[in-house]
């Protein structure tokens, strides 16, 4: 799966994240990856859309390696995610790995991140 976004140098976080060092917060990169995995979960289990909510899959260690930043001068951010494991119970879950790429250069590697669908009534 792939998602992409053009970099807008006027976005609020460039002025607010680090004093005199405008970058996209790393947490937004991780969030974009998780949103991509949530999209895949909705496609796999559409019948659970009204009865379940998303939660982070816990119980295993994830890894996030970063080697760069998204700057206002960059043009495009692409997030690539591959599902590496599908879990059906006790709650449906997807485990994935991937990369965040800026202008063709991978700057984050994301491993063993997962989301699960948790029944709303719990």
C-alpha positions, 0 to 999 in steps of 0.5 A: 500500500502507498500513500503520498502527500505534497509538502506544504511549507506553510503548514503550522508545524514547520513554525511550531515543532522545533525553535528555528529548526522547521521540520515535520514532527516524526509522530506525524510520519508514524501516524500516516503509516498507521492510517495506511494500515487502518485503511487496509484493515477496513478493506479486509474487515468492512463488516466491522466498521460499525461495531469496532474501533481501532487500537494499537496492537500491543504485546510486541516490540515495534521498531522505528529507525529514522535517518532524516527529516521532512523539511519545508524545502522538500516536495513529496512524502510517500508512505509505503506499508506492507502487511506482514501478519494477519491476526483473526483473534482474539481481535482482528489485527494487522502487523505491518512494516514499511518506509517513509520516503521524502523526494525518493529518499527513505528516511524512516523504516517502520517495523512490527507496527500493528493495529487491531479492531476492538469491539466498541462494547468492551 
